[in-house]
Amino acid sequence: MSGNVWMFSDQIDDEDMDFMRHEFITYNTASEYYGLGLKLVTRMAHECGAIYKIGRKILIRRSIFEEYLREQRKF
């Protein structure tokens, strides 16, 4: 496992492992996983610059978004 994930290995289930395999996620996936509303996820993803558009599909870069969430939690 990369990063600091190994420190929480006793708390991680299969859903978390599957989620960590994806570098890019959709608004709906982020909303379900983080337990946030769709409008809030959309706004936060745009604020932190984690949005990538590929044709009509919009994806969130998970690493940027999670770093932004960690910064917001400190306040």
C-alpha positions in Angstrom: 0.0 0.0 0.0 1.2 3.4 -0.8 1.3 6.6 1.3 -0.1 6.4 4.8 -2.9 3.9 4.0 -1.0 1.1 5.8 -1.5 2.9 9.1 -5.3 2.5 8.8 -5.3 -1.0 7.3 -7.4 -2.3 10.1 -10.2 0.2 9.3 -10.2 -0.2 5.5 -12.8 -2.5 3.9 -13.2 -3.7 0.3 -15.2 -0.6 -0.7 -12.4 1.7 0.4 -9.8 -0.4 -1.4 -11.8 -0.3 -4.6 -12.3 3.5 -4.2 -8.5 4.1 -3.8 -7.8 2.3 -7.1 -9.4 5.2 -9.0 -7.5 8.4 -9.5 -10.5 10.1 -11.1 -14.1 9.9 -9.8 -17.5 11.3 -10.9 -19.6 13.7 -8.9 -22.0 11.0 -7.9 -19.3 8.6 -6.7 -17.7 11.4 -4.6 -21.1 12.4 -3.2 -21.9 8.8 -2.1 -18.4 8.0 -0.8 -17.8 11.2 1.2 -21.4 11.5 2.3 -21.7 15.0 1.0 -24.4 16.5 -1.1 -24.0 16.7 -4.9 -24.1 20.5 -5.0 -21.5 20.7 -2.3 -19.2 18.2 -4.0 -19.5 20.1 -7.3 -18.8 23.5 -5.7 -15.8 22.2 -3.7 -14.3 20.3 -6.6 -14.4 23.5 -8.7 -12.9 25.6 -5.9 -9.9 23.4 -5.5 -9.3 22.9 -9.2 -9.8 19.2 -9.3 -12.1 19.2 -12.3 -11.1 17.5 -15.6 -13.4 17.5 -18.6 -13.2 14.8 -21.2 -15.7 15.5 -23.9 -19.0 15.7 -22.0 -17.8 13.7 -19.0 -16.6 15.6 -16.0 -14.3 13.9 -13.5 -12.7 14.9 -10.2 -9.1 14.1 -9.5 -9.4 12.4 -6.1 -5.9 13.3 -4.8 -6.5 17.0 -5.2 -10.0 16.8 -3.9 -8.9 14.9 -0.8 -6.1 17.3 -0.1 -8.6 20.2 -0.3 -10.9 18.3 2.2 -8.1 17.9 4.6 -7.3 21.6 4.4 -10.9 22.6 5.0 -11.1 20.3 8.0 -8.3 22.2 9.8 -10.4 25.4 9.9 
